[in-house]
């Protein structure tokens, strides 16, 4: 292992990275709170400011993937569609198989300049998470309880609010509703059999109502649906901890993340809810076939393009590092010079708390600690 690789694997480096992320994130959340006064005065200015503030947070995560880990990101698509990415509003359908698929999605948004304004359909619990959850609140992210009878009205209202959004945005949606596991897959295929739907080998049965409402509310605002699927070469199983350790992964997006596979004009997606549901089921059957092909050949039937890496994620992180590390080191030196046992013990306690916090943040992304949504054997109705 070279010296750089050794340093990347050291816990003290992980602590410093997390310190910068947490402190800068809380500062930005605090600034976002004060931007609320702009909402009744100039809503569009409020939105533009919060897009930039959100970028300062999410780009730090992307920096870890791009610059710290050095993960390769390849996109498989057709050149004509490629020219439109980042220049139009779009709904992006993502698979949900890996611990860092959200991070790869952000990386894709960054390379086409829509990271700060990107939207997601996320579970309500995430809105309470400091930094990212609070950031999403100010970005007008669509949160749901995953109980459609309760969610429908709220989700529709929040989607309709995005119709006059001043920035180009991508609305990222995991139609499967939860991350893929073997247990959830077995249950999902039982539902498929009960409904007379073709079984899928590599995906869960899509939950169509949220997608149909998204299409309905954003029609004439969104230009296209991007069908995307993320895969990693050589059977890699990427984790956030691996990224933090500087491990390099190799991501391919076609209908999978680093390859936005198909650009589907929104007018080709049916307006009727049942027809839209049938369309989505057919799409997932096609996605499954492409996944089969990828596992067989290791590639996608499209042109391989590597979107250019932009410097802004690194520059943003360096800015916050310079701003926040100096006072930290100065405080540490003063504490050591003081010679106070109580002061040193307090500092050690803070380090322990920080370590626990880092482990908790990583644990949120781990598959074996993920949501139990989709594990209910008795729940046969797909939402």
Secondary structure, DSSP 8 states (H G I E B T S, - for coil): --HHHHHHT-HHHHHHHHHHHHHHHHHHHHHHHHTHHHHTT-HHHHHHHHHHHHHHHHHHHHHIIIIIS--EEEEEE-HHHHTTTTSS-EEEE----STTHHHHHHHHHHHTT-TTT-EEEEEGGGGGSTTHHHHHHHTT-EEE-S-HHHHHHHHHHHHHHGGG-SS--EEEE-TTSS---HHHHHHHHHHHHHHT----SSS----HHHHHHHHHHHBTTB-EEEE-BEEEGGG----HHHHHTT---EEEESSBTTS--EEEEGGGS-SSHHHHHHHHHHHHHHHHHHHHHHHHHSS-SSEEE-----SHHHHHHHHHHHHHHHHHHHHHHHHHHH--HHHHHHHHHHHHHHHHHHHHHHHTT-GGGS--TT--TT-----
